[in-house]
Amino acid sequence: MGQHGDKARGHLLDSAEELFARFGIDAVSNRRIAEHAGTANHSAVAYHFGGRDELLRALVTRHLEDTDRRRQELLAGLPAGAPLPDLLTAMILPWVDHLASLPAPSWRARFVHQIRSVPSVHQVLTEAAVARPAMEELVARTHDAAGHVPPAVLYGRSSILGSMVLGVCAEYEARLQDGVEEPNWTGVGYFLIDSCAGMLAASVTHPGDFLARPSSVYLL
C-alpha cells in the first residue's frame, strides 16, 4: 500500500477509535467511521481493512508492539522471586506510559475500556492476545508471588483488577480532555500499581469461587 493508502488507513483508525470510545462499538457504523474520517467513500473500511472484524483487529493491535517491547525490557530486568509491586510495575507501567505519549485529546483508554466489555468482539480480542509471552509470563509470576491467596480468589481478583485499571485510565483520559487537571499519567500508574498489589495480596477471610476465571485476554 502506498503512502496515500497508509494515510487514509491511519485516518480511518483514528476516526474509528474516537467514535468507538465516545459511543460504543455496536453503535457506530462503518459508514459513519468513513464520514468522520473525511472520506466520501462509504466503503472505505471494507476497502482498506476487508471488513469490520479486520478493522477492530487493527485497532486492538495498533500499539501493542510498542508496549510489549517495553514490557519485555522491564521483565528482563526482574530477578527471580521479584516482589509483587515490581511485577505489576512491568505489567501496568508500559500501558500507562503509552497513554501519556499520545497527543491530546486521546481516545485509546476509553476505546479499550469499551471493547473489552463487548461480547460481539470477544474472538477478535482472543486472537489479539496470542503471542504475547511477556504479559503471559508476568501474569503467571504475579500469581506465584501472591501464592498465599487461593487460586479461585486470585482469579476473581485478577478479573476485577483488569477492569479497574482500564476503567480508571478511561476516566482519567476523559478528565484530561475536559481540562479538569494537568496530566500526571506517571502518578496514575503508580497509584494503580499500589492498589493492585494491595488487592492481590490482601488477606482472605472467606475463600470461594465467586467469580469466573478471567480469560487470557490482556489488552494493556
C-alpha positions, 0 to 999 in steps of 0.5 A: 500500500502506498503512502496515500493508502497508509494515510487514509488507513491511519485516518480511518483508525483514528476516526474509528477509535474516537467514535468507538470510545465516545459511543460504543462499538455496536453503535457506530457504523462503518459508514459513519467511521468513513464520514468522520474520517473525511472520506466520501467513500462509504466503503472505505473500511471494507476497502482498506481493512476487508471488513469490520472484524479486520478493522477492530483487529487493527485497532486492538493491535495498533500499539501493542508492539510498542508496549510489549517491547517495553514490557519485555525490557522491564521483565528482563530486568526482574530477578527471580522471586521479584516482589509483587509491586515490581511485577505489576510495575512491568505489567501496568507501567508500559500501558500507562506510559503509552497513554501519556505519549499520545497527543491530546485529546486521546481516545485509546483508554476509553476505546479499550475500556469499551471493547473489552466489555463487548461480547460481539468482539470477544474472538477478535480480542482472543486472537489479539492476545496470542503471542504475547509471552511477556504479559503471559509470563508476568501474569503467571509470576504475579500469581506465584508471588501472591501464592498465599491467596487461593487460586479461585480468589486470585482469579476473581481478583485478577478479573476485577483488577483488569477492569479497574485499571482500564476503567480508571485510565478511561476516566482519567483520559476523559478528565484530561480532555475536559481540562479538569487537571494537568496530566500526571499519567506517571502518578496514575500508574503508580497509584494503580500499581499500589492498589493492585498489589494491595488487592492481590495480596490482601488477606482472605477471610472467606475463600470461594469461587465467586467469580469466573476465571478471567480469560487470557485476554490482556489488552494493556 
